[in-house]
Amino acid sequence: MLETTSSTLHQTIFNNGALNGYYVVLYGEIYRLFSAMFLHNDIMHIVMNMLSLYMVGGMVERLFTTWGYLGIYFMSAFLGSFASIYMHPIGWAVGASGAIFGIFGALAGFAFIHRTRMHYQFMQFMRSFGVVLAINFFIGIIFPSIDMSAHIGGLLAGFIGGIFVAKNSNYLAFYLVGMTLLLLALYNYYPTLYVAL
């Protein structure tokens, strides 16, 4: 998810549903939690996100089924958005990076649950996973416009989802209900933070 503060060059993107804490929390524009993940700042932003999704999306869908993939994807996006508006209440952001990091997290959760059976493959995966994370965090440090809080929130949501579904595909419902309750609790809590700003 790319955070931006330019109100002139990107006014159209903002008007069409970019994520902004004040509008979501204080004005009830909840749709921004959904619309922001389909908006991007520029063509390179879209290309990078779609390339990342292409690399891991198909694998996650095969491992977790289509419903598991979609459930983890959207819950990761939403938790990433909530992390973003907590850390950057006056900024705005667009992109699907929180969801994509959630898909990476789901793979890590799956590998963690099946680490005994996977043996060498698990260690190889974790090394590759660590390199991908390190590169992304390094990029996030170099480019301050990148919203790392959304990435971390999405990664955690995906990791938890991956653990649940890897244990038993029927646990997807418990994951979805638990995440929904968490998001509702955060949404009810956030107004107290925004009023204090």
C-alpha positions, 0 to 999 in steps of 0.5 A: 500500500502506497501512502501519499499526501499530495492533494493536487496531483492525486485528488481524483484518486482520493475522491474515488475512494482512497483510504483516509482515517478521518473519512473512515472513522469519523465520517463513516465512509467504510467503503474506503476500506474496500475501494482503496485496495483496487486503486493505485498511485501509478502504473508502476505501483499496479505492475509491482502489486500484480507481479507479486500477486501472480508469483504467489496467488495461484499457489495459495489458491491451490493450497487453501482453495478459492474461498480460503484464498479470498478470505485471507486476501480480504481480511489481510487487506482490511487489517492492513488498512486498519493498521494504516489508519492507526499509524497515519490518521491524517495521510491517505493511501491506496493499493493492495499491498496489505492483501498481498503481504497477507498472501505471503503470510498465509504461505508462511503459516502453511509452511510453519504448520507443516514444517515437520513434514516439509523438512528441507523444503521448509528451511528453504522456503523460510530462507526465501521468505526472509529474503523477500521480507528483508527486501520489502522492508529495505524498500520501505525504508528507502521510500518513505511514501510506502506504508509499511504499517499496512504491509505488517498488518496484512502479513500478520493477518495472513499468517494467522489465516494460513495457520488456521486453514493449514490445520483444517480447511473447516477452520476458515469460518472461525478465522473469518468470524474472529477477524471480523470481530477484531475489525469491528472492535477496532472500528469502535475503538478508533474514534477515541483516538481520532477525537484526541488528535 
